[in-house]
Amino acid sequence: MKYRSKLYLSFVTIAVVSSALGLSIVYQECKKRFTESMRGKIVAVSATTASLLSPDLIKQVISEGSEKTPAFRRLVSELREARNANRSEKWYVLSLYLMTGSTEDKDKMAYVADAEENPASRAHLGEIDTEGFNYDINEHINAPYSPPYFLTDKWGTWMSGFAPVFDEEGEYVATVGADVSIDEVKERLHTILLYGLSGLLASVGMALILAQVLARRLSRSLEALHLNVKLSEEALDSTVDLEGQDEFVELDRTMSEMLKGLKERDTIKTSYARYVSKHVLDTIVKTDAPMPIEGEKRKITILFTDIRQFKSLTEKFPHEKLVSFFNEYFEMMIHTIFKYSGTLDTFLGDSLMAKFGSPTEDANQELHATKAAVEMQQNLRDLCQKWKSQGIPKMQIGIGIHTGYATICNIGSEKKMEYTACSDTANVALSLEQLTDALNEDIIISQTTYDAVKDIFECKEVDPMAIPGRSEEMKAYTVSAARAFHPIEK
């Protein structure tokens, strides 16, 4: 194959591979972001519904064990109201249901109630769940959860989200499950893929034309140079007239020096390439250490937040309006946590606890947690302005943040294990959150968190506070949400 053909194919190959690689990266990133957004929404739907259902009513339905009782009909009605409130043209909740542990098989879940109207499609009281999510639900039964994959069967393709229902004593009662159609995500991804393929075809077409021009121009010069070298080797006095003759004549005269220089450069490049390759390999070997997952003492940062007017809000507004209201609020909170590399640990009614620095290390966990808190307050103010026209009173939340060491380990029994953090860090964060209500402050952080972010956020020390279980009082600081992202003048 001639060099011109090789050069032509090389240009085209590079253009195609680079364009295809770019399209693949963009597509995967869009798919990841859309999926994360859907997971946040579906978790918000299930968690909101779980916070609005009555644990006593669920217990009554389970104990009666019949679908003909008024309690069962009331529970189904509430599920349908919540499902219908979350249906729109672009956001369609396919089904909303309630499950609990099966009395026949402890490793499986049994349905309690289903909002579906069609008797042929509706899950009935006591029916065992056989759709394939049993293992995942049992592994995350005490916290909101959304499986990171799609489920496809004869009913379509959707994502699911689950949230537990607890009674007043904090005991588990049941799990709310919600299935949401992903047609919107598929349509967006298909559109992105279509545009990407169009761009790929356009770049390939341009590459074909440009590669032809460049390959022809370079090959002509090389052919002329080859002829001059051949004539020189044969000791002939003939020369070849070329465009850009001066450059190639000079190249021909200094061929020996150039070859010597090329050999020296090749030697340097070879040595340098070997050195860099070894250096990179040594770096990878030095840093490629397995991440321990059991019995590890690690620094983590806990963020705890709570709605101050939750009880009054639930008493003033109808059930279906509360569903839409709290869905929008919890979606904002979860999105902000995910944005700053946090994980949702506990979701109980109107309270929320998030972890930063676990399960993966995060060198900037204090900064990420404080930024998340500030953005939560800013986003809440925007939501309150939007809700004002709907007659919804202004809502306030308090946020407490504490950084401390915890033992990351697997705890539980042979039947059920949970990967969690064991320490009083969460209790301190909860106490700081409760202090925000007493001081009428938005965000309060502990001394350990303050030491890591004091040069970035504007903070103000408050009176030392007593923490249950600790003999010494703890210093605490408020964070100004309005000026938190501006550097402090020293």
C-alpha positions as CSV (number, residue, x, y, z in Angstrom):
1,M,0.0,0.0,0.0
2,K,1.4,3.4,-0.9
3,Y,2.1,6.0,1.7
4,R,-0.5,8.3,0.3
5,S,-3.2,5.6,0.9
6,K,-1.9,4.9,4.4
7,L,-1.8,8.6,5.2
8,Y,-5.4,9.0,3.9
9,L,-6.7,6.1,5.9
10,S,-4.9,7.3,9.0
11,F,-6.5,10.8,8.8
12,V,-9.9,9.2,8.3
13,T,-9.5,6.7,11.0
14,I,-8.4,9.3,13.5
15,A,-11.4,11.5,12.7
16,V,-13.8,8.6,13.0
17,V,-12.3,7.2,16.2
18,S,-12.1,10.6,17.9
19,S,-15.6,11.6,16.9
20,A,-17.0,8.2,18.0
21,L,-15.2,8.4,21.3
22,G,-16.5,11.9,22.0
23,L,-20.0,10.8,21.1
24,S,-19.7,7.8,23.4
25,I,-18.5,9.9,26.3
26,V,-21.2,12.5,25.9
27,Y,-23.9,9.9,25.5
28,Q,-22.8,8.0,28.6
29,E,-22.5,11.2,30.7
30,C,-26.0,12.3,29.6
31,K,-27.4,8.8,30.4
32,K,-25.7,8.9,33.9
33,R,-27.0,12.4,34.7
34,F,-30.6,11.6,33.4
35,T,-30.6,8.4,35.4
36,E,-29.4,10.2,38.6
37,S,-32.1,12.8,38.1
38,M,-34.7,10.1,37.7
39,R,-33.5,8.3,40.8
40,G,-33.7,11.5,42.9
41,K,-37.3,12.1,41.7
42,I,-38.5,8.6,42.3
43,V,-36.9,8.4,45.8
44,A,-38.6,11.8,46.5
45,V,-42.0,10.3,45.4
46,S,-41.7,7.2,47.5
47,A,-40.3,9.0,50.5
48,T,-43.0,11.7,50.4
49,T,-45.7,9.1,50.2
50,A,-44.1,7.1,53.1
51,S,-44.1,10.2,55.3
52,L,-47.8,10.9,54.6
53,L,-49.2,7.4,55.2
54,S,-50.4,6.4,58.6
55,P,-48.4,3.6,60.2
56,D,-51.4,2.6,62.4
57,L,-53.6,2.3,59.3
58,I,-51.0,0.0,57.6
59,K,-50.7,-2.1,60.7
60,Q,-54.5,-2.4,60.9
61,V,-54.7,-3.6,57.2
62,I,-51.9,-6.1,57.8
63,S,-53.5,-7.5,60.9
64,E,-57.0,-7.8,59.4
65,G,-55.6,-9.5,56.3
66,S,-58.6,-8.7,54.1
67,E,-59.2,-6.5,51.1
68,K,-62.9,-6.0,52.0
69,T,-62.3,-3.9,55.1
70,P,-62.8,-0.1,55.3
71,A,-59.2,0.3,56.4
72,F,-57.9,-1.4,53.3
73,R,-60.1,0.7,51.0
74,R,-58.9,3.9,52.7
75,L,-55.2,2.8,52.3
76,V,-55.7,2.1,48.6
77,S,-57.5,5.4,48.2
78,E,-54.5,7.3,49.7
79,L,-52.1,5.5,47.5
80,R,-54.1,6.4,44.4
81,E,-54.3,10.0,45.4
82,A,-50.5,10.1,45.8
83,R,-50.0,8.3,42.5
84,N,-52.4,10.6,40.5
85,A,-50.8,13.7,42.0
86,N,-47.4,12.5,40.5
87,R,-48.7,11.9,37.0
88,S,-48.1,14.4,34.2
89,E,-47.2,14.4,30.5
90,K,-43.5,14.1,31.1
91,W,-43.4,12.5,34.6
92,Y,-45.6,9.4,34.8
93,V,-45.8,7.3,37.9
94,L,-46.7,3.9,36.5
95,S,-47.6,2.3,39.9
96,L,-47.5,3.0,43.6
97,Y,-47.7,0.2,46.1
98,L,-47.0,-0.9,49.7
99,M,-45.0,-4.0,50.8
100,T,-43.8,-5.6,53.9
101,G,-41.8,-8.6,55.0
102,S,-43.5,-11.9,54.1
103,T,-44.6,-14.1,57.0
104,E,-44.1,-17.2,54.8
105,D,-40.6,-16.4,53.5
106,K,-38.5,-14.0,55.5
107,D,-36.2,-13.4,52.5
108,K,-39.1,-12.1,50.4
109,M,-41.6,-9.2,50.4
110,A,-45.3,-9.4,50.3
111,Y,-47.7,-6.8,49.0
112,V,-50.0,-4.9,51.4
113,A,-51.9,-2.6,48.9
114,D,-51.6,-1.4,45.3
115,A,-53.0,1.8,43.7
116,E,-53.7,0.0,40.4
117,E,-57.4,0.0,39.4
118,N,-57.3,-3.0,37.0
119,P,-57.9,-6.2,39.1
120,A,-55.9,-8.3,36.6
121,S,-52.8,-6.1,37.0
122,R,-53.1,-5.2,40.7
123,A,-51.1,-6.9,43.3
124,H,-53.2,-8.3,46.1
125,L,-52.8,-8.3,49.9
126,G,-50.4,-11.0,51.0
127,E,-49.2,-11.7,47.4
128,I,-45.4,-12.5,47.3
129,D,-43.3,-10.1,45.1
130,T,-41.7,-12.1,42.3
131,E,-40.5,-9.2,40.0
132,G,-36.8,-9.5,41.0
133,F,-36.3,-6.6,43.4
134,N,-36.6,-8.7,46.6
135,Y,-32.9,-8.9,47.3
136,D,-32.3,-5.2,46.8
137,I,-35.3,-4.1,48.9
138,N,-34.2,-6.4,51.8
139,E,-30.7,-5.0,51.6
140,H,-31.9,-1.4,51.9
141,I,-35.1,-1.8,54.0
142,N,-34.2,0.9,56.5
143,A,-33.4,3.7,54.1
144,P,-34.7,5.2,50.9
145,Y,-33.3,3.3,47.9
146,S,-33.5,3.4,44.1
147,P,-31.9,0.5,42.1
148,P,-29.3,1.9,39.7
149,Y,-30.7,0.1,36.7
150,F,-33.8,-0.2,34.6
151,L,-36.4,-3.0,34.7
152,T,-38.1,-4.1,31.5
153,D,-40.9,-6.6,31.2
154,K,-44.2,-6.9,29.4
155,W,-45.5,-3.7,31.1
156,G,-42.7,-1.6,29.7
157,T,-39.4,-0.1,31.1
158,W,-39.2,1.9,34.3
159,M,-37.1,2.8,37.3
160,S,-38.2,2.0,40.9
161,G,-37.8,3.8,44.2
162,F,-38.5,2.5,47.7
163,A,-38.8,4.2,51.1
164,P,-39.6,2.7,54.5
165,V,-42.5,3.7,56.8
166,F,-41.7,3.8,60.5
167,D,-44.1,4.1,63.5
168,E,-43.7,6.6,66.3
169,E,-41.3,4.2,68.1
170,G,-39.0,4.1,65.0
171,E,-40.0,0.5,64.2
172,Y,-40.2,-0.6,60.6
173,V,-43.8,-1.1,59.4
174,A,-43.7,-1.4,55.6
175,T,-42.0,-0.1,52.4
176,V,-43.5,2.2,49.8
177,G,-42.6,1.3,46.2
178,A,-43.0,3.5,43.1
179,D,-42.4,2.6,39.5
180,V,-41.8,5.5,37.0
181,S,-41.8,5.2,33.2
182,I,-38.5,6.2,31.7
183,D,-39.9,7.0,28.3
184,E,-38.8,10.7,28.8
185,V,-35.2,9.6,29.4
186,K,-35.2,7.3,26.4
187,E,-36.5,10.0,24.2
188,R,-33.8,12.5,25.3
189,L,-31.1,9.9,24.9
190,H,-32.4,9.0,21.5
191,T,-32.4,12.6,20.5
192,I,-28.8,13.1,21.7
193,L,-27.7,10.0,19.9
194,L,-29.4,11.1,16.7
195,Y,-27.6,14.5,16.9
196,G,-24.4,12.8,17.8
197,L,-24.6,10.4,14.8
198,S,-25.4,13.3,12.5
199,G,-22.3,15.2,13.8
200,L,-20.3,12.0,13.4
201,L,-21.3,11.6,9.8
202,A,-20.6,15.3,9.1
203,S,-17.1,15.1,10.6
204,V,-16.4,11.9,8.7
205,G,-17.4,13.6,5.4
206,M,-15.2,16.6,6.2
207,A,-12.4,14.3,7.2
208,L,-12.6,12.4,3.8
209,I,-12.2,15.7,1.9
210,L,-9.5,17.1,4.1
211,A,-7.6,13.9,4.3
212,Q,-7.6,13.6,0.5
213,V,-6.1,17.1,0.1
214,L,-3.5,16.7,2.9
215,A,-2.4,13.2,1.8
216,R,-2.0,14.3,-1.8
217,R,0.0,17.4,-0.9
218,L,2.3,15.6,1.5
219,S,2.8,12.6,-0.7
220,R,3.9,14.9,-3.6
221,S,6.6,16.5,-1.5
222,L,7.8,13.1,-0.2
223,E,7.9,11.6,-3.7
224,A,10.1,14.5,-4.9
225,L,12.4,14.1,-1.8
226,H,12.7,10.4,-2.5
227,L,13.7,11.1,-6.1
228,N,16.4,13.6,-5.0
229,V,17.8,11.1,-2.5
230,K,17.8,8.4,-5.2
231,L,19.6,10.7,-7.6
232,S,22.1,11.5,-4.9
233,E,22.7,7.9,-4.2
234,E,23.5,7.2,-7.9
235,A,26.0,10.1,-7.9
236,L,24.1,12.0,-10.6
237,D,24.2,15.8,-11.0
238,S,20.6,16.1,-11.9
239,T,18.1,17.9,-9.7
240,V,14.4,18.1,-9.6
241,D,12.5,21.4,-9.8
242,L,9.8,21.6,-7.1
243,E,7.5,24.2,-5.6
244,G,9.1,25.2,-2.4
245,Q,12.4,24.2,-4.0
246,D,14.6,26.1,-1.5
247,E,13.3,24.1,1.5
248,F,13.7,20.7,-0.2
249,V,17.1,21.6,-1.7
250,E,18.3,22.6,1.7
251,L,16.9,19.3,3.1
252,D,18.7,17.4,0.4
253,R,22.1,19.1,1.1
254,T,21.9,18.4,4.8
255,M,20.5,14.9,4.6
256,S,23.3,13.4,6.5
257,E,23.1,15.8,9.3
258,M,19.4,15.4,9.4
259,L,19.6,11.6,9.6
260,K,22.2,11.9,12.4
261,G,19.9,14.3,14.2
262,L,16.9,12.0,13.7
263,K,18.8,9.1,15.1
264,E,19.8,11.2,18.2
265,R,16.2,12.3,18.7
266,D,14.9,8.8,18.3
267,T,17.4,7.7,20.9
268,I,16.2,10.5,23.3
269,K,12.5,9.8,22.6
270,T,13.0,6.0,23.2
271,S,14.8,6.6,26.4
272,Y,12.3,9.3,27.6
273,A,9.4,7.1,26.6
274,R,10.8,4.2,28.6
275,Y,11.4,6.5,31.6
276,V,7.9,8.0,31.5
277,S,6.3,4.6,31.1
278,K,8.2,3.2,34.1
279,H,7.5,6.3,36.1
280,V,3.8,6.1,35.4
281,L,3.8,2.4,36.2
282,D,5.6,3.0,39.5
283,T,3.1,5.7,40.4
284,I,0.1,3.4,39.6
285,V,1.7,0.6,41.7
286,K,2.3,2.9,44.6
287,T,-1.2,4.4,44.6
288,D,-3.2,1.3,43.5
289,A,-4.2,0.1,47.0
290,P,-7.4,-1.7,47.7
291,M,-10.0,0.2,49.6
292,P,-10.9,-1.5,52.9
293,I,-14.6,-2.0,53.6
294,E,-14.7,-3.6,57.0
295,G,-13.5,-2.4,60.4
296,E,-12.0,0.8,59.1
297,K,-11.8,4.0,61.2
298,R,-12.5,6.9,58.9
299,K,-13.2,10.6,59.1
300,I,-16.7,11.4,57.9
301,T,-19.0,14.5,57.9
302,I,-22.7,14.2,58.9
303,L,-25.3,16.7,57.7
304,F,-28.7,16.6,59.5
305,T,-31.7,18.8,58.5
306,D,-35.3,19.0,59.6
307,I,-38.4,21.1,58.6
308,R,-39.5,23.3,61.4
309,Q,-43.2,23.8,60.3
310,F,-43.8,20.2,59.2
311,K,-46.8,19.5,61.5
312,S,-48.6,22.8,60.8
313,L,-48.1,22.2,57.0
314,T,-49.6,18.7,57.1
315,E,-52.6,20.0,59.0
316,K,-53.4,22.9,56.7
317,F,-53.2,21.4,53.2
318,P,-55.0,18.4,51.5
319,H,-53.2,15.2,50.9
320,E,-52.8,15.5,47.2
321,K,-51.3,19.0,47.5
322,L,-48.9,17.9,50.1
323,V,-47.6,15.2,47.8
324,S,-46.6,17.7,45.1
325,F,-45.3,20.1,47.7
326,F,-43.0,17.7,49.5
327,N,-41.9,16.0,46.3
328,E,-40.5,19.2,45.0
329,Y,-38.8,20.0,48.3
330,F,-37.2,16.5,48.8
331,E,-36.1,16.4,45.1
332,M,-34.2,19.6,45.6
333,M,-32.5,18.3,48.8
334,I,-31.5,14.9,47.3
335,H,-30.2,16.5,44.2
336,T,-28.0,18.9,46.2
337,I,-26.6,16.0,48.3
338,F,-25.7,14.0,45.2
339,K,-24.2,17.1,43.5
340,Y,-21.6,17.4,46.3
341,S,-20.7,13.7,46.4
342,G,-22.8,13.0,49.5
343,T,-24.9,9.9,50.2
344,L,-28.4,9.7,51.7
345,D,-28.2,7.8,54.9
346,T,-31.6,8.2,56.6
347,F,-34.9,9.7,55.5
348,L,-37.5,9.8,58.3
349,G,-40.6,11.9,57.5
350,D,-39.4,15.5,57.3
351,S,-35.9,14.8,58.6
352,L,-32.9,13.9,56.5
353,M,-29.4,12.7,57.3
354,A,-26.5,12.6,54.7
355,K,-22.9,11.4,54.9
356,F,-19.9,12.9,53.2
357,G,-16.6,10.9,53.0
358,S,-18.3,7.4,53.1
359,P,-18.2,4.9,51.5
360,T,-15.5,6.5,49.4
361,E,-12.8,8.9,50.7
362,D,-13.4,12.6,50.2
363,A,-10.5,14.9,51.1
364,N,-12.9,17.9,50.8
365,Q,-15.8,16.4,52.7
366,E,-16.3,19.4,55.1
367,L,-16.3,21.8,52.2
368,H,-18.7,19.7,50.2
369,A,-21.1,19.3,53.2
370,T,-21.1,23.0,54.0
371,K,-21.6,24.0,50.3
372,A,-24.5,21.5,50.1
373,A,-26.0,23.1,53.2
374,V,-25.7,26.6,51.9
375,E,-27.1,25.7,48.5
376,M,-30.0,23.9,50.2
377,Q,-31.0,27.1,52.1
378,Q,-30.6,29.2,48.9
379,N,-32.8,26.7,46.9
380,L,-35.4,26.7,49.7
381,R,-35.7,30.4,49.5
382,D,-36.3,30.2,45.7
383,L,-38.9,27.5,46.3
384,C,-40.7,29.6,49.0
385,Q,-40.9,32.5,46.6
386,K,-42.4,30.2,44.0
387,W,-44.9,28.7,46.5
388,K,-46.0,32.1,47.8
389,S,-48.4,32.5,44.8
390,Q,-49.9,29.1,45.7
391,G,-50.7,30.2,49.2
392,I,-48.1,28.0,50.9
393,P,-46.5,29.8,53.9
394,K,-42.8,30.3,54.1
395,M,-40.9,27.2,55.3
396,Q,-37.7,27.1,57.3
397,I,-35.2,24.3,57.8
398,G,-32.3,23.9,60.2
399,I,-29.1,22.2,59.2
400,G,-26.4,20.8,61.6
401,I,-23.0,19.6,60.4
402,H,-20.3,17.7,62.3
403,T,-17.1,16.1,61.3
404,G,-15.7,13.2,63.3
405,Y,-14.2,9.8,63.2
406,A,-16.4,6.7,62.8
407,T,-15.8,3.0,62.5
408,I,-17.0,1.9,59.1
409,C,-18.0,-1.8,59.3
410,N,-20.6,-4.4,58.6
411,I,-23.0,-5.0,61.4
412,G,-26.1,-7.0,61.7
413,S,-27.0,-10.7,61.8
414,E,-26.7,-13.7,59.7
415,K,-30.0,-12.8,58.0
416,K,-29.3,-9.1,57.5
417,M,-26.1,-7.1,57.3
418,E,-25.6,-3.4,56.8
419,Y,-22.5,-1.4,55.9
420,T,-22.6,1.6,58.2
421,A,-20.7,4.0,60.4
422,C,-20.6,3.5,64.2
423,S,-20.0,6.6,66.3
424,D,-21.7,9.6,68.0
425,T,-21.0,11.8,65.0
426,A,-24.6,11.7,63.9
427,N,-25.9,12.5,67.4
428,V,-23.7,15.6,67.4
429,A,-25.0,16.7,64.0
430,L,-28.6,16.2,65.2
431,S,-27.9,18.3,68.3
432,L,-26.5,21.1,66.2
433,E,-29.6,20.9,64.0
434,Q,-31.8,21.2,67.0
435,L,-29.7,24.2,68.2
436,T,-30.6,26.0,64.9
437,D,-34.2,26.2,66.0
438,A,-33.4,27.5,69.5
439,L,-31.1,30.2,68.0
440,N,-33.2,30.8,64.9
441,E,-30.2,30.2,62.6
442,D,-30.1,28.4,59.3
443,I,-26.8,26.4,59.5
444,I,-24.6,25.5,62.6
445,I,-21.4,23.6,62.2
446,S,-19.1,22.0,64.8
447,Q,-15.5,23.0,65.6
448,T,-14.0,20.2,63.5
449,T,-16.0,21.3,60.5
450,Y,-15.2,24.9,61.1
451,D,-11.5,24.3,61.2
452,A,-11.6,23.0,57.6
453,V,-13.8,25.7,56.1
454,K,-13.2,28.8,58.1
455,D,-11.1,30.4,55.3
456,I,-13.8,29.9,52.8
457,F,-17.1,30.6,54.6
458,E,-18.0,33.4,56.9
459,C,-18.8,32.0,60.3
460,K,-19.8,33.3,63.7
461,E,-19.2,31.6,67.0
462,V,-22.1,30.9,69.3
463,D,-22.2,30.0,72.9
464,P,-20.8,26.5,73.7
465,M,-23.4,23.8,73.8
466,A,-23.8,20.6,75.8
467,I,-24.0,17.4,73.9
468,P,-25.8,14.4,75.4
469,G,-23.3,11.7,76.2
470,R,-20.4,14.1,76.4
471,S,-18.9,15.6,79.5
472,E,-17.5,18.8,77.9
473,E,-19.3,21.5,76.0
474,M,-18.7,21.8,72.3
475,K,-18.0,25.0,70.3
476,A,-20.3,25.7,67.5
477,Y,-20.5,28.2,64.6
478,T,-23.2,29.7,62.4
479,V,-22.6,29.9,58.6
480,S,-23.8,32.9,56.7
481,A,-25.7,31.5,53.6
482,A,-25.8,34.9,52.0
483,R,-22.1,35.5,51.8
484,A,-20.7,31.9,52.2
485,F,-19.2,31.7,48.7
486,H,-17.3,35.0,49.0
487,P,-13.7,34.9,50.2
488,I,-13.1,36.4,53.6
489,E,-11.0,39.5,53.7
490,K,-8.0,39.1,56.1
